[in-house]
Amino acid sequence: MTTPTAGFDSSWLAAQKVAEDAAALGRDVVLARDLLGRSSLLIDDMQQKLPSDSPEFTALRERFTEATHPFTGVEPVQTARSMFAPELFFTAPELTEVSPRADGVGRVCTLERTVVGTDWLQQGDHGDDSTSGTPVSRRDRRVALYGFKGGVGRSTATAVLARHLADLGRCVLVVDLDLESPGVSNLLSDEAGRPRHGIVDHLVEAAVGNADTLELVSRASLLNYQSNGEVFLAPAVGLPLEGQPYTYLSKLNRIYTDLPATRDDPTPRPFAVRLEQAIAACEDQVERRARRPDHVLLDSRAGIHDIAAVTLTRLSGLALLFAVDNPSTWEGYRMLLSEWQRRPDRARELRERIRMVGAMFHSAGDTERLGVLRKNAYDLFVDTLYNLPDEDEPEPFYSPYGQVDDAPYAAIPILFGNDLVGLDPSRSRRWPELPFVEAAYSKFTTTVERLLPEPHEDA
């Protein structure tokens, strides 16, 4: 009987154990995993040389190779002195720190070379958007609306929330980031009222330095709102020029590329940075046309995708996670939150700015089920974001009768009725004012309003 070899998950755990033991000898290490899942151990020996013919190196290589087979890298163990450009690995922005340096112990980091998924573990960068002398990050003005599963009414909720905030006199920018399946654009503007270019155009044109003249935003043409509020739309898709094709799929297939440093631009631009630059360009255009946006609503793509990863972890201040109470939803969110659990610092930061949204409660009588959904969300949070390995604090106590409305797992309810099916906003710009729409979304809009930062003082 043959002995089974290690699988993808077990070989990675074994590789991490070898990496930790190597770091205990005093050198920083990076555990890299390539597109096929093969692992390599990179040792920073710039301060303390480790010759490749030394017994220490040979023993480490043999142990690492045995522990990770068949997911062993082409060069299982490498030293910084033997690499052509070690800074590409030891100072890469995608590094995830597993354990910091300590007395006599080196730092351990992992580096995932993947097609999708790396950004789920990245830190968010805060821009500086000052108003009245008080530093306020651009990110704090942004709200991500995300659902692990599609078809939960996320785009409709985005449009309703935009109109509600405009009624309060706010300036709102809605960015359609569901690039593979654009939806919110059709709720806000007809084709005649859209800008010439979409988010996908910026990602393609900016890659070659040709994005400065793009028209990325326009006022929403299908919404009525009161007071001096405004809603702007940055669609996913642009419009074809007269006599020219608009090859959306060809553009979409090229936007996720990480751009390396060049002679003209010495700073690498990974996809996350490029998406941030596209959204910032949209915000700047709104400011030039009207005023700075008070709120930016990011209608994110569903599922485990790099757009969703970047939107939730790096681009937004408040993240609204839409959920329906079924096993597939909780299994999906458990996969996602378990990834964050691997980075306690990341998990602590994220749990302070996410809120669950309970979507598609079919009637007022379903409010009893809201408690069940909240309890399921609570159990999920305790198992992942509240149960961190470096925390001694007990998890928060849950009581179905307690005041939990401000807790991140306390799902904000959105009611649902058959009248919402097939809603055609082009037939009436006043569709958000319909009684059944207002009834369905009132709790959602007022709660989210309370969670948002104050509008710009000069608005």
Phi and psi in degrees as a GROMACS rama.xvg file:
@    title "Ramachandran Plot"
@    xaxis  label "Phi"
@    yaxis  label "Psi"
@TYPE xy
-77.7126  147.038  THR-2
-80.186  126.496  THR-3
-65.0835  141.532  PRO-4
-83.5191  164.615  THR-5
-66.9757  145.655  ALA-6
-93.565  -175.884  GLY-7
-56.4483  -50.06  PHE-8
-71.3163  -45.8446  ASP-9
-68.5177  -34.0732  SER-10
-67.9648  -34.363  SER-11
-68.3235  -39.9415  TRP-12
-63.6389  -40.7388  LEU-13
-65.4542  -38.512  ALA-14
-64.1388  -39.4782  ALA-15
-64.7961  -36.4915  GLN-16
-65.08  -42.8462  LYS-17
-64.4492  -40.0094  VAL-18
-61.8892  -41.9588  ALA-19
-64.2791  -39.8767  GLU-20
-67.3154  -36.7901  ASP-21
-66.553  -40.2257  ALA-22
-66.4075  -28.0579  ALA-23
-64.5899  -15.3512  ALA-24
-84.4768  -2.86975  LEU-25
110.134  -0.990563  GLY-26
-108.592  147.919  ARG-27
-70.9176  143.607  ASP-28
-133.379  151.836  VAL-29
-125.426  127.154  VAL-30
-100.829  109.508  LEU-31
-103.719  143.462  ALA-32
-129.654  127.578  ARG-33
-88.3156  -173.979  ASP-34
-63.4488  -22.4817  LEU-35
-94.3092  1.05431  LEU-36
88.5469  8.99778  GLY-37
-83.0362  138.324  ARG-38
-103.232  146.24  SER-39
-136.884  142.963  SER-40
-103.656  120.274  LEU-41
-108.947  126.639  LEU-42
-114.805  125.746  ILE-43
-83.8431  100.204  ASP-44
-111.29  24.7235  ASP-45
-65.4748  -32.0662  MET-46
-90.8441  -32.3383  GLN-47
-134.11  99.6652  GLN-48
-61.4463  139.971  LYS-49
-123.073  95.6806  LEU-50
-62.5183  141.429  PRO-51
-70.033  -13.0527  SER-52
-102.392  9.76056  ASP-53
-79.0622  152.652  SER-54
-58.01  -36.544  PRO-55
-61.4711  -46.341  GLU-56
-65.9669  -44.3082  PHE-57
-61.2586  -44.4819  THR-58
-64.6955  -39.3392  ALA-59
-65.925  -43.0305  LEU-60
-61.9093  -44.9733  ARG-61
-64.1767  -42.8598  GLU-62
-66.1254  -42.6483  ARG-63
-64.747  -42.5191  PHE-64
-62.2426  -44.504  THR-65
-65.762  -39.0453  GLU-66
-71.5907  -30.1278  ALA-67
-103.853  -8.39599  THR-68
-57.1285  136.06  HIS-69
-91.0244  4.75573  PRO-70
-92.692  54.6989  PHE-71
-104.536  134.958  THR-72
-65.1688  161.249  GLY-73
-58.8617  -41.2315  VAL-74
-114.374  95.1166  GLU-75
-59.4413  -43.1592  PRO-76
-130.916  129.003  VAL-77
-134.074  150.861  GLN-78
-106.184  154.868  THR-79
-60.8296  -36.5213  ALA-80
-66.2774  -23.7499  ARG-81
-90.4624  -5.08432  SER-82
-95.9723  146.809  MET-83
-68.2315  -43.4676  PHE-84
-137.579  74.531  ALA-85
-61.9776  -24.2362  PRO-86
-63.8591  -23.7742  GLU-87
-65.7109  -19.3957  LEU-88
-109.104  -45.9862  PHE-89
-80.07  -15.7874  PHE-90
-126.041  21.3916  THR-91
-64.145  139.151  ALA-92
-65.3702  -17.9234  PRO-93
-85.8201  1.16162  GLU-94
-59.8423  138.485  LEU-95
-115.25  118.011  THR-96
-76.9601  125.56  GLU-97
-92.5478  -42.8265  VAL-98
-148.692  139.055  SER-99
-79.2489  171.385  PRO-100
-66.0746  147.075  ARG-101
-141.46  -178.446  ALA-102
-59.3797  111.86  ASP-103
74.2643  4.08769  GLY-104
-122.618  133.115  VAL-105
-80.9254  168.181  GLY-106
-79.5199  142.189  ARG-107
-115.488  124.505  VAL-108
-129.414  157.014  CYS-109
-115.751  152.851  THR-110
-138.095  109.783  LEU-111
-94.9086  118.793  GLU-112
-97.8651  92.4003  ARG-113
-127.558  163.565  THR-114
-77.6145  -45.9871  VAL-115
-135.894  156.612  VAL-116
109.616  -21.0864  GLY-117
-59.6211  -38.7978  THR-118
-71.4007  -8.44306  ASP-119
-63.9191  -22.8377  TRP-120
-109.729  6.35096  LEU-121
-83.4164  154.294  GLN-122
-78.3862  151.491  GLN-123
-87.8922  139.805  GLY-124
-102.612  133.379  ASP-125
-97.9778  123.458  HIS-126
-79.8609  178.645  GLY-127
-120.619  111.341  ASP-128
-124.711  87.9002  ASP-129
-82.6523  142.786  SER-130
-141.01  129.758  THR-131
55.5569  33.1591  SER-132
82.1  -4.58491  GLY-133
-101.787  119.683  THR-134
-65.5022  126.235  PRO-135
-134.484  124.276  VAL-136
-72.635  151.11  SER-137
-58.0788  -38.687  ARG-138
-59.9273  -36.6816  ARG-139
-64.5614  -21.0839  ASP-140
-86.1173  -4.61277  ARG-141
-103.862  141.484  ARG-142
-122.717  122.321  VAL-143
-91.483  132.292  ALA-144
-114.477  115.469  LEU-145
-137.313  143.673  TYR-146
-135.003  132.885  GLY-147
-62.4878  -37.0001  PHE-148
-107.94  146.109  LYS-149
-80.0534  173.715  GLY-150
74.8503  25.0831  GLY-151
-108.398  11.8104  VAL-152
82.7197  21.5826  GLY-153
-64.7712  -44.7847  ARG-154
-67.9812  -39.3843  SER-155
-63.4328  -41.4142  THR-156
-62.4984  -36.5095  ALA-157
-61.3972  -46.3742  THR-158
-64.8166  -42.984  ALA-159
-64.4015  -41.9517  VAL-160
-64.3605  -39.8806  LEU-161
-60.7533  -44.3145  ALA-162
-66.7845  -39.6883  ARG-163
-60.8773  -44.906  HIS-164
-67.8618  -35.4555  LEU-165
-66.0351  -36.2374  ALA-166
-60.6086  -25.0391  ASP-167
-86.5074  3.65403  LEU-168
90.0645  10.3844  GLY-169
-85.5661  154.156  ARG-170
-97.8308  121.352  CYS-171
-122.745  134.468  VAL-172
-113.575  126.448  LEU-173
-106.196  125.056  VAL-174
-112.59  121.439  VAL-175
-85.3411  100.692  ASP-176
-101.559  8.71371  LEU-177
-85.1612  71.2518  ASP-178
-66.3901  -32.2453  LEU-179
-78.8503  -20.1681  GLU-180
-147.612  70.0311  SER-181
-58.8366  139.719  PRO-182
-141.194  -45.9759  GLY-183
-66.2349  -25.2946  VAL-184
-58.6135  -40.2094  SER-185
-69.3972  -20.6024  ASN-186
-82.8357  -19.1349  LEU-187
-107.641  -32.8594  LEU-188
-146.489  145.307  SER-189
-82.2225  173.091  ASP-190
-61.1838  -36.9027  GLU-191
-66.185  -23.0668  ALA-192
-98.7153  6.96872  GLY-193
-93.3139  157.443  ARG-194
-72.639  167.227  PRO-195
-71.7352  -24.7265  ARG-196
-126.713  154.568  HIS-197
-116.475  178.879  GLY-198
-56.0151  -39.9153  ILE-199
-63.7444  -32.6742  VAL-200
-66.3069  -41.2767  ASP-201
-62.5849  -43.4222  HIS-202
-62.1718  -35.9934  LEU-203
-77.2156  -47.9908  VAL-204
-71.7684  -37.739  GLU-205
-65.1331  -25.6244  ALA-206
-62.8155  -24.1094  ALA-207
-116.985  18.9984  VAL-208
70.5136  33.8055  GLY-209
-124.29  32.3268  ASN-210
-104.778  -2.89785  ALA-211
-64.6401  -29.9423  ASP-212
-101.729  10.557  THR-213
-71.0473  142.675  LEU-214
-99.2168  104.795  GLU-215
-106.185  -18.2448  LEU-216
-132.483  155.765  VAL-217
-151.812  160.601  SER-218
-69.5753  141.656  ARG-219
-63.8314  126.968  ALA-220
-96.5366  -6.73304  SER-221
-112.643  14.187  LEU-222
-122.473  137.241  LEU-223
-104.302  139.046  ASN-224
-147.77  157.174  TYR-225
-95.2767  175.824  GLN-226
60.0687  -155.422  SER-227
-102.24  23.4148  ASN-228
-72.0625  161.867  GLY-229
-143.973  148.7  GLU-230
-124.442  125.271  VAL-231
-111.152  150.946  PHE-232
-121.061  132.614  LEU-233
-113.711  99.3653  ALA-234
-75.0892  164.082  PRO-235
-73.5265  -36.7065  ALA-236
-112.543  139.639  VAL-237
-91.0881  -167.756  GLY-238
-115.617  144.86  LEU-239
-71.0556  142.028  PRO-240
-76.0281  153.691  LEU-241
-58.0267  126.876  GLU-242
79.1446  4.58245  GLY-243
-124.42  145.948  GLN-244
-76.2867  159.328  PRO-245
-120.995  98.9258  TYR-246
-91.9438  80.3749  THR-247
-64.0067  -45.0339  TYR-248
-63.0489  -38.1406  LEU-249
-63.2809  -37.2102  SER-250
-70.7609  -44.4681  LYS-251
-59.6645  -35.988  LEU-252
-69.2456  -8.74219  ASN-253
-117.52  -1.68436  ARG-254
-81.9963  -20.0214  ILE-255
-87.2365  3.89647  TYR-256
-69.5286  135.271  THR-257
-81.5664  129.964  ASP-258
-92.9882  123.557  LEU-259
-76.0394  167.436  PRO-260
-66.6684  146.278  ALA-261
-129.274  176.506  THR-262
-62.959  -38.9033  ARG-263
-79.5155  -29.8479  ASP-264
-131.81  96.6556  ASP-265
-74.4689  -2.88081  PRO-266
-102.336  119.747  THR-267
-61.2397  148.343  PRO-268
-125.872  93.3286  ARG-269
-67.7675  168.882  PRO-270
-56.5289  -39.1669  PHE-271
-60.1315  -41.6455  ALA-272
-67.4066  -39.7236  VAL-273
-65.3287  -38.7271  ARG-274
-69.1661  -39.7066  LEU-275
-58.8937  -42.9784  GLU-276
-65.0218  -35.9118  GLN-277
-65.8076  -44.5676  ALA-278
-66.8379  -41.4597  ILE-279
-61.3051  -37.0182  ALA-280
-64.2148  -38.7904  ALA-281
-64.9669  -44.2057  CYS-282
-60.5136  -41.9338  GLU-283
-64.6551  -36.4098  ASP-284
-68.7269  -37.0753  GLN-285
-61.9541  -43.3543  VAL-286
-62.7484  -39.6566  GLU-287
-68.0276  -32.3702  ARG-288
-86.3156  -29.2355  ARG-289
-141.401  -80.562  ALA-290
-161.887  172.353  ARG-291
-65.1975  136.809  ARG-292
-63.7528  133.095  PRO-293
-74.5573  -35.3014  ASP-294
-141.891  141.415  HIS-295
-122.33  116.238  VAL-296
-98.0702  120.245  LEU-297
-103.985  104.331  LEU-298
-82.6894  98.7047  ASP-299
-85.7402  158.119  SER-300
-69.5448  147.64  ARG-301
-79.3287  167.73  ALA-302
82.4646  -178.004  GLY-303
-87.6991  96.4818  ILE-304
-143.59  152.008  HIS-305
-63.6345  -30.1097  ASP-306
-62.619  -46.5857  ILE-307
-64.4298  -40.848  ALA-308
-60.3901  -48.7619  ALA-309
-64.5189  -42.5983  VAL-310
-62.4467  -44.6688  THR-311
-75.7062  -43.1463  LEU-312
-91.6362  -22.8034  THR-313
-127.5  -22.4731  ARG-314
-106.055  -18.1284  LEU-315
-118.646  151.608  SER-316
-88.0969  -47.8426  GLY-317
-110.843  131.529  LEU-318
-119.464  119.228  ALA-319
-99.5257  116.285  LEU-320
-101.764  111.607  LEU-321
-81.5566  138.779  PHE-322
-145.099  142.887  ALA-323
-112.75  149.6  VAL-324
-83.1964  81.7771  ASP-325
-145.333  161.955  ASN-326
-58.5068  -38.4794  PRO-327
-65.7837  -35.6251  SER-328
-63.2524  -47.788  THR-329
-70.4703  -34.2445  TRP-330
-63.4237  -40.8662  GLU-331
-65.532  -47.753  GLY-332
-66.8363  -30.1367  TYR-333
-65.4702  -40.3409  ARG-334
-60.0139  -43.4427  MET-335
-68.5886  -50.9609  LEU-336
-68.2701  -27.5875  LEU-337
-67.7811  -32.601  SER-338
-63.9839  -43.6284  GLU-339
-64.5764  -32.1042  TRP-340
-61.4107  -26.5768  GLN-341
-65.8837  -20.3834  ARG-342
-119.543  89.5457  ARG-343
-54.4663  -38.772  PRO-344
-63.8587  -39.1729  ASP-345
-66.2008  -43.5385  ARG-346
-64.4406  -42.4594  ALA-347
-63.4072  -41.4422  ARG-348
-67.5361  -38.9745  GLU-349
-74.1749  -37.5907  LEU-350
-67.6223  -17.3068  ARG-351
-80.7575  -13.0654  GLU-352
-131.379  18.7169  ARG-353
-112.325  150.122  ILE-354
-137.905  136.548  ARG-355
-79.9059  146.745  MET-356
-122.855  122.717  VAL-357
-87.2918  106.292  GLY-358
-96.0978  152.546  ALA-359
64.135  45.642  MET-360
-81.3082  117.42  PHE-361
-73.2361  -17.8758  HIS-362
-160.122  171.041  SER-363
-61.4153  -28.6381  ALA-364
-66.1065  -17.2394  GLY-365
-76.8505  -2.92128  ASP-366
-62.6194  -25.1293  THR-367
-63.9914  -32.8464  GLU-368
-71.591  -16.9739  ARG-369
-61.1055  -38.2806  LEU-370
-62.6913  -36.1331  GLY-371
-66.7825  -44.2241  VAL-372
-62.1738  -42.2  LEU-373
-64.8707  -37.5051  ARG-374
-67.0843  -39.9836  LYS-375
-64.0962  -39.1113  ASN-376
-66.6627  -40.5655  ALA-377
-60.114  -46.5139  TYR-378
-59.9357  -39.8826  ASP-379
-64.1527  -44.3816  LEU-380
-64.9246  -40.1637  PHE-381
-63.654  -38.0464  VAL-382
-74.4561  -17.891  ASP-383
-123.901  -75.0346  THR-384
-77.6083  -25.2107  LEU-385
-96.6378  -10.2138  TYR-386
-112.285  64.7714  ASN-387
-90.2902  144.467  LEU-388
-66.6988  -20.8832  PRO-389
-104.15  18.066  ASP-390
-115.41  137.673  GLU-391
-101.16  -11.2237  ASP-392
-71.6454  139.396  GLU-393
-69.9024  152.679  PRO-394
-66.7897  153.316  GLU-395
-62.94  146.928  PRO-396
-81.8059  134.334  PHE-397
-106.013  133.36  TYR-398
-136.11  128.308  SER-399
-62.635  -14.6623  PRO-400
-104.731  -2.54762  TYR-401
-84.1923  174.927  GLY-402
-86.371  94.0765  GLN-403
-114.89  7.95497  VAL-404
-60.4293  -25.4168  ASP-405
-94.3978  -2.07541  ASP-406
-76.3142  148.142  ALA-407
-63.5485  -27.3853  PRO-408
-83.6708  -7.30708  TYR-409
-77.765  90.6683  ALA-410
-58.6244  133.075  ALA-411
-82.2251  122.625  ILE-412
-81.2812  143.043  PRO-413
-123.779  121.067  ILE-414
-77.6499  164.532  LEU-415
-142.1  139.679  PHE-416
-139.031  160.037  GLY-417
-61.9063  -23.8516  ASN-418
-65.8064  -19.8739  ASP-419
-78.7108  -16.5525  LEU-420
-72.4815  130.401  VAL-421
70.9404  21.2975  GLY-422
-60.4769  126.78  LEU-423
-112.681  97.8675  ASP-424
-67.5198  -19.9901  PRO-425
-68.9901  -17.0784  SER-426
-81.8988  -20.9844  ARG-427
-158.606  125.07  SER-428
-73.8346  -9.46803  ARG-429
-99.4849  18.8018  ARG-430
-60.86  -32.6016  TRP-431
-67.7288  -14.8528  PRO-432
-88.8315  -5.23653  GLU-433
-60.6304  140.24  LEU-434
-54.7806  -40.5682  PRO-435
-72.3096  -27.4331  PHE-436
-71.5729  -47.3635  VAL-437
-61.4608  -39.1751  GLU-438
-65.685  -38.6807  ALA-439
-69.7864  -34.617  ALA-440
-111.17  0.506348  TYR-441
-61.5742  -45.7609  SER-442
-62.6903  -40.5365  LYS-443
-63.6556  -50.6824  PHE-444
-66.8288  -41.3856  THR-445
-70.1314  -34.4675  THR-446
-69.7097  -45.521  THR-447
-64.8272  -38.4648  VAL-448
-54.5215  -41.9731  GLU-449
-68.0176  -25.5774  ARG-450
-85.0117  -12.0751  LEU-451
-86.4404  154.6  LEU-452
-68.5616  160.676  PRO-453
-64.4475  149.292  GLU-454
-66.6104  164.55  PRO-455
-57.885  137.777  HIS-456
-67.1846  -24.7684  GLU-457
-92.9622  10.8621  ASP-458
